[in-house]
Amino acid sequence: MNNQSNPHTNGHNPDENVMLTDQEKNLLMPHEFDGIRELDNPAPRWLMYLLYLTVFFAALYWVHYHTFKQGPNQDEEYAMEIAAAETARGADTTAVKLVQLTDAASLESGKKIYTDKLCYSCHGMLGEGNAVGPNLTDEYWLHGGKLENLMEVMKNGVPAKGMAPFKDQLSEEQILQVVSFVLSLQGSNPPNAKAPQGEKEV
């Protein structure tokens, strides 16, 4: 059996079996491990400039946002955006609820609820009013004739006048349908209409 010599134990230079260019020889680092030599091959200048720029930007960012607190940090910006989105969503929802419904299906639903909930017992089948409730077809209102006024009366009622609250019986959408139906009766001039009460809505 032939004994093969170990290049690491007999002084053999591992570089002798590797073809190196003159440029690579000039770049050889002095240290060696397990026969492996390293070239001193620096990163390109453009990459180093990019590194320096990011370090400089990070320092400015830290001083601006964390040291002197001249602007909101990421957590604060997130909280501000969430708050703005919630506000916008709430405003949009309110806007949708406070728009009078005029489509036939919504008005028919409102009329059905008006009948089913016996609103006619106080306000008449045609909204003309009677001895108990006011006329809903003229321009005069006891608690305001705008959409939001009628929504408030429907939700919370007017106990002193015998008007029951419906916020626990009807959904927001259903109340809006009833109110929209009532507003659609404006100017209908039903027979036997009750005399105006309250103030004229302008």
C-alpha positions as CSV (number, residue, x, y, z in Angstrom):
1,M,0.0,0.0,0.0
2,N,1.4,3.3,-1.1
3,N,1.5,6.1,1.5
4,Q,0.4,9.4,0.0
5,S,2.0,12.5,1.5
6,N,-0.3,15.1,3.0
7,P,0.5,18.5,1.6
8,H,-0.3,20.1,4.9
9,T,2.4,18.1,6.7
10,N,5.3,18.0,4.3
11,G,5.5,21.8,3.7
12,H,3.9,21.5,0.3
13,N,2.3,24.8,-0.8
14,P,-1.3,24.3,-1.9
15,D,-1.0,27.3,-4.2
16,E,1.4,25.4,-6.4
17,N,-1.5,23.3,-7.9
18,V,-3.7,26.4,-8.5
19,M,-3.2,28.6,-11.5
20,L,-3.4,32.2,-10.3
21,T,-3.2,35.4,-12.3
22,D,-0.8,38.1,-11.3
23,Q,-3.8,40.2,-10.2
24,E,-5.1,37.4,-8.0
25,K,-1.7,36.9,-6.5
26,N,-1.6,40.5,-5.5
27,L,-4.9,40.2,-3.9
28,L,-4.1,37.1,-1.8
29,M,-4.7,37.6,1.9
30,P,-1.8,36.5,4.2
31,H,-4.0,34.1,6.3
32,E,-4.8,30.5,5.3
33,F,-7.1,27.8,6.7
34,D,-7.2,24.2,5.6
35,G,-5.4,25.0,2.4
36,I,-7.9,27.8,1.6
37,R,-6.6,31.3,0.8
38,E,-8.8,34.4,0.5
39,L,-8.6,37.1,-2.0
40,D,-8.8,40.7,-0.9
41,N,-11.6,41.6,-3.3
42,P,-13.4,44.7,-2.0
43,A,-17.0,45.5,-2.9
44,P,-17.5,47.9,-5.8
45,R,-17.5,51.6,-5.0
46,W,-21.2,52.2,-6.0
47,L,-22.3,49.5,-3.5
48,M,-20.2,51.1,-0.7
49,Y,-21.6,54.6,-1.5
50,L,-25.1,53.1,-1.3
51,L,-24.2,51.6,2.1
52,Y,-22.9,55.0,3.3
53,L,-26.1,56.7,2.1
54,T,-28.3,54.3,3.9
55,V,-26.3,54.7,7.1
56,F,-26.5,58.5,6.7
57,F,-30.3,58.4,6.1
58,A,-30.8,56.1,9.1
59,A,-29.0,58.6,11.3
60,L,-31.1,61.5,10.0
61,Y,-34.3,59.5,10.4
62,W,-33.4,58.7,14.0
63,V,-32.6,62.3,14.9
64,H,-35.7,63.7,13.2
65,Y,-38.3,61.2,14.4
66,H,-37.0,59.8,17.6
67,T,-34.6,62.4,19.1
68,F,-36.4,65.7,18.3
69,K,-39.8,64.1,17.5
70,Q,-40.4,66.4,14.5
71,G,-42.8,64.0,12.9
72,P,-45.0,61.0,13.6
73,N,-43.2,57.6,13.7
74,Q,-44.6,54.5,12.0
75,D,-46.8,53.5,14.9
76,E,-48.3,57.0,15.2
77,E,-48.9,57.2,11.4
78,Y,-50.7,53.9,11.6
79,A,-52.9,55.0,14.4
80,M,-53.7,58.3,12.6
81,E,-54.6,56.4,9.4
82,I,-56.9,54.0,11.3
83,A,-58.6,56.9,13.1
84,A,-59.1,58.7,9.8
85,A,-60.5,55.6,8.2
86,E,-62.9,55.0,11.1
87,T,-64.1,58.6,10.9
88,A,-64.6,58.4,7.1
89,R,-66.5,55.1,7.5
90,G,-68.7,56.6,10.2
91,A,-69.4,59.7,8.1
92,D,-70.2,57.5,5.1
93,T,-72.6,55.4,7.1
94,T,-74.3,58.4,8.6
95,A,-74.7,59.9,5.2
96,V,-76.3,56.8,3.8
97,K,-78.7,56.6,6.7
98,L,-79.8,60.2,6.4
99,V,-80.6,60.1,2.7
100,Q,-84.3,60.0,2.0
101,L,-85.3,56.8,0.2
102,T,-87.3,57.4,-2.9
103,D,-87.4,54.0,-4.7
104,A,-90.7,52.2,-4.9
105,A,-89.6,49.1,-3.0
106,S,-88.4,51.2,0.0
107,L,-91.5,53.3,0.1
108,E,-93.7,50.3,-0.1
109,S,-91.8,48.7,2.8
110,G,-92.3,51.9,4.8
111,K,-96.0,52.0,4.1
112,K,-96.4,48.4,5.2
113,I,-94.6,49.1,8.5
114,Y,-96.7,52.2,8.9
115,T,-99.8,50.0,8.6
116,D,-98.5,47.1,10.6
117,K,-97.3,49.2,13.5
118,L,-100.7,50.9,13.6
119,C,-99.3,54.4,12.9
120,Y,-102.6,55.1,11.1
121,S,-104.4,54.9,14.4
122,C,-103.0,58.3,15.4
123,H,-102.0,59.8,12.0
124,G,-104.7,58.3,9.7
125,M,-104.3,55.9,6.8
126,L,-103.3,58.7,4.5
127,G,-101.3,60.6,7.1
128,E,-104.2,63.1,7.4
129,G,-104.1,63.1,11.2
130,N,-107.0,62.7,13.7
131,A,-107.9,63.7,17.2
132,V,-104.7,62.2,18.6
133,G,-101.9,62.6,16.0
134,P,-100.9,65.6,13.8
135,N,-101.3,65.8,10.0
136,L,-98.2,64.4,8.3
137,T,-99.0,65.7,4.8
138,D,-98.7,69.5,5.4
139,E,-95.7,71.7,5.9
140,Y,-96.1,72.2,9.6
141,W,-94.3,70.1,12.2
142,L,-94.3,69.9,16.0
143,H,-90.7,68.6,16.2
144,G,-89.2,69.6,12.9
145,G,-89.8,68.2,9.4
146,K,-86.3,67.4,8.3
147,L,-85.3,63.8,7.8
148,E,-83.1,63.7,10.9
149,N,-85.9,65.2,13.0
150,L,-88.4,62.5,12.0
151,M,-85.7,59.8,12.6
152,E,-85.2,61.1,16.1
153,V,-89.0,61.1,16.8
154,M,-89.4,57.6,15.4
155,K,-86.4,56.2,17.4
156,N,-87.0,57.8,20.8
157,G,-90.6,58.8,20.6
158,V,-92.3,61.7,22.4
159,P,-93.8,60.2,25.6
160,A,-95.4,63.5,26.6
161,K,-97.4,63.5,23.4
162,G,-98.2,59.7,23.4
163,M,-95.7,58.9,20.6
164,A,-94.0,55.6,21.4
165,P,-90.3,54.9,20.6
166,F,-89.6,52.3,17.9
167,K,-85.8,52.0,18.3
168,D,-86.2,48.6,20.0
169,Q,-88.9,47.4,17.5
170,L,-87.5,48.4,14.2
171,S,-84.0,48.5,12.7
172,E,-82.4,51.7,11.5
173,E,-83.2,50.8,7.9
174,Q,-86.8,50.1,8.7
175,I,-87.2,53.4,10.5
176,L,-85.6,55.2,7.5
177,Q,-88.2,53.4,5.3
178,V,-91.1,54.6,7.4
179,V,-89.7,58.2,7.6
180,S,-89.2,58.2,3.9
181,F,-92.7,57.1,3.3
182,V,-94.1,59.8,5.6
183,L,-92.1,62.4,3.8
184,S,-93.4,61.1,0.5
185,L,-96.9,62.1,1.7
186,Q,-96.0,65.8,1.6
187,G,-98.5,67.8,-0.4
188,S,-100.8,64.9,-1.1
189,N,-103.8,66.8,0.4
190,P,-105.9,63.9,1.6
191,P,-109.6,64.4,2.5
192,N,-110.5,65.4,6.0
193,A,-106.9,66.5,6.7
194,K,-106.3,67.9,10.2
195,A,-105.5,71.6,10.6
196,P,-101.8,72.5,10.7
197,Q,-99.9,72.2,14.0
198,G,-96.5,73.4,15.0
199,E,-94.2,75.4,12.8
200,K,-93.8,75.5,9.0
201,E,-90.6,73.8,7.8
202,V,-88.5,76.1,5.6
